Amino acid sequence: MRNYIRKKAETVVLITFLTLLLPGFVISQERPEQSTTYEDYADDITDTDDDFLATIEEWRDMIDQWLEKPLCINNEEADWLMEYKIINLYQLNKLKEYRLMYGNLLSVYELTFIDGWDFQTIRKVIPIVSADLPKNSRTFKKFTFRSFRQSLILKTTFNTQKSKGYKQGITDENISGDPIYTGPPYRFALRYDLEYRNKLALGIRMEKDPGEPFLISSASFLKDIKTTDLFSGYLHIKQLGPIQSIILGNYRVSFGYGVNLTGGQSGIKGRNGMAGMAHRIRPQTSVSETGFFRGAAISAGLGRFSISGFGSLQKIDGTSIVNDSLSGKPITFSSIDKSGLHRTINELANRKTITEKVIGGYLVFRNNWLKTGLIALYNQFDAIAAKSTRPYARFSLDGRENLVAGFSATIWLPKFQFFTEASVSRNKGMAVLSGLQLMPVPGMLVNIIHRYFAVDYQNWYGAGFISSGRNADENGLQVSIRVEMPKKWLLEFMTDISRSQWASYDLTAPSSQREVKVLAEKAWPQSRSLLFSFRYIKETVNNPVSSIWICHPENTSSFRFRLEGHIEAMTNVRLKSRAECNLVEGLHPGWLIFQDIEFAPEWLNAKFWLRACFFDIMDYESRIYAYENDVLNDFTSFMHYGKGVRGIMMVRLCPVDWLDFWLRLSTIYYTNKHVGSGWDEVKGSRQNEIEIQIRVKVPG
């Protein structure tokens, strides 16, 4: 074992040396700006496991929009940076304080003079913001089609090897002999967007996952029509006097800090701590099949007050459904299926079986030092939510309806910021999230966050803190310190302690968890950076050997190390290297090493991405996630488990101004197991995936 670890450590040191030192000999000059992609932001939020990855697709959608159409740093659009964890609450407060004292920023590079804004944060903010204020709206006397901006995106994805679910033949698992998956093995997605003079926006989304039928019967306007599995859209009307926004169709709602109601980004973990106090109702722009509402929403403002309200009526997927023997309508269901997959006969039978009605609102008051609001949310189903008889579900939500109400507040003061959100469910279960951000000395930022979710708190639309799907039975405290050091060094320290007093799905006993994380980052002006992070987790788990009849909990520890380097080796060539190790107590150590190359030649309007990844992770508990560059508006976080090689090649071509073309080829090869599991298993140790996307733009 000692020789094994020494061999891996030598490889890590060699790759880091090659990445950071050797390219320095070919650097001819320092570029004033660097090319930026979504990957520069993704690593900060995908450092954790897959708890929140289901909500990140919408997060990526927003980042991609800002890279093409930057936010204005001189108005309320700057709040989006905090709500999506690009900056923290203290940095936003100092930005507003700077604008109040000296006026609007004349250039984005003026951010370097603002207290609390470190070099690493500024480098990530500059590509997605602008100091230019939006132009004043004019009165147009004549209608013209040139005022429309349109975009059409078509995408398809398929594998070269078919999995077990697409093959015919009688087996012990499949007695009928027909393929388990009812549709073709490719993915298809369509996005159409139309915008008129920044006053009106229209969007249409269509998508089918691999294994789903291309057309599925759906009820629309009291008639059965056939569409793709996802067929949705929205109409967004903006700036009608005091009415800021009207949305018809699919939309997402984000109120407060996500305890009462979250639309996605509140649950995303990141290095900047909690997301900001949100007050947004925005169109559903991604092709995700969960996490949104369908109906109408409105936002209005008058002076220091603003109010938002929404109503939603849609069909959702239920599980373990019991139907009435006469009418065929559902009587009870156990939970909501958020996978969005409808490939098998059972999945299709559960598709859109439960009618969900939701209404809610948010009243907000705001001045220079205070922002506070009242939140209310009511939901109703046409069937009874019947909780499981297992111990973990004793306090789960049951019945047809629920009511959640609460408030949120943020207080800005010169030396510290305080935020809180409280929520009460219909059964009087409570949830409280509170935090404090302060800067005791220049260059040091301290965050203290406490959360308390009662064991009987019931809310299907709020987010948890440690896990996106668990927002009950948790009492914890998190303390983090961020220190800006001389010569562009950044140090971060975080510790988190939490306890649960009741059983969970995986453990029929009370549990606790302790987490410690240390991060050090060094940045250079020549677009170089070196990052080292260490993460330690001690948690209560079930001992499967001694818990056959009675649960015997035990504590287990894991240690994760990461060393990562970035460099712009020469003009339009960027390199990224990472070595990561995950050590779980009592298991084999898991290793991952990859090298990325990004190349954008000036003589060709194109960009190329390459990745070579080697991993040796023999135990599932030691698995390692790594973000992968993907086509526009798409997100991939690959789980590495087993022993093998992962390779990716992607190219983006822009032959003309109105056309973009993406081609992504990826492959996975295992030396110790087959690809996939269950009905997704491939008879072989290799799988190739091909992804093609085309975007056509008609500028206004």
N, C-alpha and C positions, 0 to 999 in steps of 0.2 A: 504493500500500500504506500509506503514512504517513497519508493522509487517511482511509483505511478504519479504521485502528487508532484514530485520534483520534476518529472518529465513535462507535465502540463505547465508548471510554473515557468520553466525555461521557454516554452513556446509562447506564453503570454508576454514575457519580457522581450522576446525577439520581435514579435508583431508590433508591440508598442514602440520599440526603437525604430523600426522601419517606417512606421506611420509618422512619427513626430520629428525624427532627425534627418533621415535621408532626403525627403522631399525638399528640405530647406536649401539644398545646394542648387536646386533648379528654379528657385523663386527669383524672378528678375526684378520685381517691384511690388510694392504694396498697393492693393486695389482699394479705392475709397469706398466701394460698396461690394457686397458679396451676394451671390444668388441665394435665394431662400426658398425652401419648399416646406410642405406641411410636416415633413419628418423632423424639422428643427423644433417643432412644438410638441410632437406626439410623444417623444420619449419621456417628457416630464409627467405625462398622465398615464402611460402604459407601464410604468415601473412596477405596479402592483400586478396581482393575478387577474383573472378574468371576471372579477366581481362587477365591474362597471363597463366592460367592453361593449355591452349591448347598446349603451347610450352614446357611444363615442362617434358613431356614424354621423349623427346630427351635429356634433361638435366639429367634426372635420368639415362638414358642409359650410359652416360659418367661416372657418379659417381660410378655406379656398376662396370664398367670396371676398374676404378682406385682402387677400394677396392680389386679387385682380382689381378690386375697388376699395382702396384703403379707407379706414375710419377717420373722422375728423377729430384730432386731439384737442381742439379748442371749443368743443361743445359737449352736450350730454352723450354723444356717441362714445366718449372715452369710458363711460360706465361699463360698456360691453367688455372692455379689457379685464375688468375686475370680475364681472359675472362669469367669464370664461377662463379665469385663473391665469391670465397672462401676466397680470400684476396683482399685488395684494391691496388690501383696504388702506393701509398706511400710505402706499405710493400714490393711490388715487387721491387721497386727501391732500397730500403735499402738492400734487399737480394742480388741484383746484386752488389751493392757497397761493401758489406761484402765479397763476393766471389772475387772481384777485389783486395781487400786489403789483404786478408788472405788466398786466394785460396779456393778450393772446400771444402764443408762441409764434415767432416769425419763421422758424425752421424746426424740423423734428430733432435736429442736433442740439437744440437748446435744452433738451431733456437732461443732458449731462450736468446742468447747473442746478437741478432740483434735488433737494435733500431726500435721501432714502432710495434714490434710483441708482443701482449699481450697474457696472459695465455689462454684465451678462444679461440683465433685464432689458437695458436699452438696445442691445444688439438684436434682441428678438422682437422688440416693439416697433422699431423703425420701419421694417418692411411692410407692416400692415396698418400704418397710420400716415396721416398727412396733416400739415398745418394749415392747409387751405380750407376756408369756410365754404359751405355749399352756396352756390349762387342763388341770389334772390329769385323767387319765382316770378315769371312774367305772364301777362295776359295774352294768350294766343288768340288771334282773331280768325285764323284760318286753319282748318283741319288739313293735316298732311300725313301721309303714310311714313314719311321719313322720321317722324317722332316716335315710331315704334322700334324697340330693340327686341330681337327674337333670338332664341337659342334652342337647338335640337340636339340631344345626345342619344345615341344608340349604342348599346353594349351587349356583348354576348360572351359567355365563358363556357368552356367544356373541357373534359378530361380525355386523355387518349385511351385510358383503360376503364372499362365498365366495372362497377362494383357489383356485389352479390345481389343487391336489390333489383337490378335491371334484368337479371338472367332468368330464363325459364327452366323448369325442371322440378320434379317432386323430391322434396327432402323432408327430414324430420321436422324442420321448422316451417316448411311451406308445403302443406299437403296438397293444395290445389294444383301446384305446378306453374301457375301464372306468375309473372313478375310482381314483386311486392310493391315496387314503385309504379304508379299508374301513368307517369308522363315521361317525356324524353329526357336524356341526361345532360341537358345544357341549361344555362341561365340566360335570361333575356331581360333587358331593362330599357325603358324609354323615359326620357325627361324632356318636356317641352316648356319653355318659359317665354312669356311675353311681357314687356314693360312699356308703359306709355307715359312719357314726360315725368317720370318719378312720382306719378300720382296714382297709377293703377298697375297692378301686376296680376298675371294669370299664369297658373302652372298646372300641368297634367303629368301624372306619374303612372307608369305601367311596369310590372315586374313579375316574373315567375322564377322560382328557384329550381335547381336541378331535381328531377324526379316528379315535378308537378305537371299536371296536364296544361297544355298551352291555353285552353279555354275552359273555364269553369262556370257553371250556372250561378248567377247572382241575382237577387231580387232588387229591382230598381223601378221606382214609380209604379209599384203594384204589378210589375211584369217581370218575368224571368228572362234575363238576357245572358249571353255568354261573354265573359271577359277574361283577361289574365287574372291570376290569383290576387294581385294588387292592382286596382284601378281606382285612382283617386285624383283629386285636384283641389285647387283653391282659387278664390278671387279676393284680392287684397286691394282695398281702397284706402288711400292715405290723405291726410291733411285736409279735412273738410271743416274749417273753422276750429271750434273747440274740440271737435272729434278728431283724434289723432289717427285712429285706425279702425277699419271694419274688415273682418275676414269672414268669408263664407266658404265652407268646405272643410278641409283638414287643417288643423293648427295645433301648436304646442303651447302650453301655458307654464310659466315660471313665476311663482309668487314667493317673495321672502327668501329664506335660506333653504328651502326645499323640505322642511319638516312637514308642513301641511300639504303642499302640492309642489311637485317638481316636474319640469319639462325635459330633463336630461342632464344639463350641465351642472346642476347643484350636487349631484351624486358623484361627480368625477373627482377623483383624488389627484392632487398635484403638489408640486413643491411650494406653491404659494398659499397653501392651506385652504380654507373654506372659500367657496365661490361667493360673489357679492350678493347683496340684497336685491334680488331681481324683481322687476315689475314689467314683464314682457308677455305679450301674446303675439306669436309670430307664425307665419305659414309653415306647414310641414313640407320642407323642401327635399327631404331625403326619400329613399324608397324603403325605409324601415316600416314594418307592418305593425308595430306596437308603440306605445308611449305617446300617442296623439289622441285628440278629440275630433269629433266630426259634427259640425253644426254651424253656429254663428258666434262671433265674438266681437266685442267693441271696447275701445279704450278712448277716454276723453279726459281733458284737463282744463282746469279753470283756476288761474292763480297758483297758489301753493298746494292746491288739492288736485288729485287725479283719481280716477276710478276706472276699473276694468270689470267687465262681466262677460260670461260665456254660458252657452247652453249646448249640450251635445246629446245626440241620439244615434247609436250605431250598434251593429251586431258584432259580437266578439266570440272568441273560441272558448268553450268550456271543456272541462275534463270530468270523467266519471259521471256522465249525465244520465239521469233517470227520467224517462218520458212518460207522459200520461198514456195509458193503454187505449183510450178512446180518441182523444184529440191529437195525440202525437206530439204535443207541446212539452217542453222540458219542465219538470217539477223541481228537481234539485240538481246541483252540480257541486263539485268539490273545490275547484280552483280555476283560475284563468290561465290558458295556455298562451305564453308570450313568445313562443319559438317562431311563429309565422310560417311554419312548414306544413304543407298539405300534400304529401306524397303518397301516403298509403290510404287504404279504404277507411281505416279507423280515423286517421287525421282528417280526411275529407268529411266524414260523418260528424265530426266535432266542429267543423268550420262554420263560424257565424251562427251559432245555435242559441246564444244568450243575448237578449236585448239589454243594453246598458243606457241609462239616462243619467246625465250629470249636469248640474248647474252650480255655478260658483261666482265669486266676486272678490275684489280687492280694493279697498279704499285707503288712499295714501295721502299723508300730509308731509311736506318737506320744506325746510328752510336751510340756512347756511350751516347749521351744526346738528340738525336732527332730521331723520327720515323714519317715519313710523307708519304702520298700516294695520288694518283689520282684515282678516281672511276668513271666508266661509265656503264650505264645499258640501254638497249633498249629492248622493248617488243612490240609484235604485236599479234593481234587476227584475226581470220578469220571472225568475226562478229563485228558489231558496239556496243560498250558499250553505251547504251542509259540511261542517268541519269534520276532519278525520277523528277517529276514536283513539288514535295513538297519543301518548302523553304530551308530545311537543305541541299538539294542536288544541290543547285544553282551553287556551285563552284566545284562540283565533276568531276572526269575524264570522258570524253566522247570521242568517236571516236574509231579507230582501233588500234592506236599505241601511244606510249609515250617514251620519252627520259629523263633520269635522269642522271646528272653528278655532281660531287663535289670532295671535298678533305677532308682528315682527318689528324690530326697531334697530336703528343704527345711530350712534352718537359720535360726532367728530369733534375732538378737542385737540389743542396744539400738540400735546405730548402723547396722547393715546386715543384709541378708538375702541368703543364698546359696541357689541352687537348681540342680539338675542332673538329667539323665536320660540313661542310656546304654542302648544296645540292640545285640544281636548276632543276626544272622540265621543260618540253617543253614549257609551257605557261608562263615561267619566274617567276613562284611562287618559293619562297625561304623557306628554313628551315635551322636553325643554332642551334647547340648545343655546349655549351662551359662550361668548368669547371676548377676549381682550387682546388688543395689539398695542404695544408701546415701544418706544425707542429710548431706553435709559441713557445711552450715550450715542453720539453720532456714529453711524455705521453699524449699529447693532439693533436688530429688530426681534422682539420677543412676542410669541403668540401663545396664548393660553386658552384652550377650548375645553369646555365641559359639556357632556351630553347625558341626558337621562331619558330613557324610554321605558315606561312602565311595562310590566309583564302583560297587562291587560289592555295596552294601547292598541287600537285597531284603525288602520288606515292603509288602503290599497294604493294610494296615489302619492304618498310621501316617500322620501328617500331615507335610508339609514345612513350610518356614519362609516362603519367598517365594511358592511355589505349592502349593496343596493337593494337586495330583496328582503332584508331583515331590519325592520324599523320598530322592534319591540323587544323588551327584556334586555336592556343594555344600559350600564352605568359606567362611564369612563371619563378619563381626563387625559388630555394631550398637551404637551408643552414642547415648543420648538423654538430654536434660536438660530438666527441668520446673521452672520458677521461678515461685513465687507472689509477685507484686509488690503494692505498696500500692495502695489504691483499686480492688481487685478486678480487677487486671490479671493475666493468666496468659500466660507465654511458654513455648514448647516448641521444642526444637531436636533434630533426629535426623539421623544420618548412618549409612549402611550400605554396606559393601563386601563383595562376594562374587565367587568364582571357581568355574568348572567346568572340569575337566581333560579331559572327554570330550565327544563330540558329543551334541546334543540333537535333538528331533524337528524343530525348525525350522532348526537350524544344524549342519552337519556339520563342526564345528571346536570347539576349546576357546573359552570365552567368559568375560566378566566383566561386572559391573554395579556402578555406583555410584549411590547415591541420597542426596539431601539434602532435608530438609523443615524448614521454619520456620513456626511458627504463633503468632499473637498474638490473644488474646481478652480483651475488656473486658466486664464485666457490671455492671449496675445493679440496685438493689433492686426497681425497678418492672418486673421481668420483661423488661428490655431486655438485649440482648447484641449485640456486634459482633465478628465473627471475620474474620481475614485469614490465608490460608495460601499458602505457596509451596512447590512441589515440583519438584525437578530430578532427572532420571534420565539417566544415560549408560550405554548397554549395547551389546553386540556383536550385530549382526544380519547376515543374509545379503544381499549385494548381488545382486538378481535380474538386473541387466543384464549383469554380468561373470561370473556363476556358472552359465552354461549347462551346462558340462561339469565344471568344478572349482569348489569352494566358495571364494569370496573374501569373507571376513568384513570388516566395517567397523564403526566406532563411530558411533552416532547419539545425539543428545541431544534431550530434550523438557523443556519448561518449562510448569508448570501453576500458574495463579493463581486464587484464589477469594476473593471478598468476600461476606460473608453477614451479614444483620441480622435479629434477632428482637425483637418488641415486643408487649406486650399493650396495644393502643391504647386500649381502654376495657373496661368490664366484659364479660367473655365474648367478646371479640373479639381474636384473635391474628393478627399479620401476620408473614410470613417472606419475605425477598427474598434472591436469590442471583444473582451475576454470576460466571461462570467462563470462563476462557480456557485453551486447550491449544495450545501452540506446539511443533510437531515440526519438527526441522531438515529444511529442504528442502521442506516442505509448506505448504499454506495454513493460516493460523491458524483454530482452531475456537472459536466463541463460544456461550455458553448464558446466557440470562437468564430467570428465572422469578419470579413473585409468587404467594405462597400467602395465602389468607384462611381463617381458622377462626372459626366463629360458633356459639355455643351459647346461644340465648335462654333466659332464666329462665322466661318465661311459657309456653314450649313445651318439653316433655321431648324435645329433639332436638338434633342437632349437624350442622352443615354444613361441608363443605370445598370450596374452589375453588382451582384452579391454572391460570395462564396462562403458557406457556413458549414462548420464541422461541429458535431455534438456527440456526446457520450453520456447519456442519462438513462440509467438502467431501471430506475424506480419512478413510478408515476408521481409519487409525493415530491420528487425532486425536479419536476418538470420546470422548464424555463420558457417564458413568453418573450417574443421579440417582435417589435413593429417592423413591417415591411412596406417599402414604397409601392404604391398601387396607382391605378389610373385615377383621373380626376373624379372627385366625389365618392371614392370608394376607400374602404379601410380593411387592412389585413393585419392581424396579430397572430402569428403562427405559434402553436404550442409544440415545443421540441421535447420529445419523449422517445427513448430508444437510442440506437447508435447508428449514425449515418451522415449523409451529406445533403445539404439544401442549397439549391442554386436558383438565381433569378436573373433574368435579363429583360429590360424594358426600354422601349424607345418611344419618344414623342416627336412627331413630324408636323411641321406647319408649312406646307407648300405654298399656301396663299393665306392672306389675312383672315379670311372667313372660315377656314377649315383647319381642324386639329385632328390628328390621328394617333392613337395609342396602340401599341402591341406589347403584351406582357407574356413572357414565357417563364414558367417556373417548374422545377422538378424536385422530387424528394426521393431519396434512396436509402433504405434501411439495410443494415447487415445482419440484424438479429430478429426481425419480425416482418409480418405483412403490413401493407398500408391500410389504414382505417380499422374499424371495428364494427361488429354487428352487420347490418345490411349495407353499410358503406365500405365494408372490407373488400379489398382487391386481392385477387389470387396472384400474388407476386410482391416483390419488395420495392417496386418502383412505380411512381405515378407522375405523369406530366400534365400540366394545366396550361391552356392557351386562353388568353383574354384579349379581346379586340373591342376598341371603343372609338367612335367617330363623333365629333362635335361640329355642328354647322352654326355659324353666328351671322346674324343680319344686324349690323349696327345701325342705331338710329341717328 
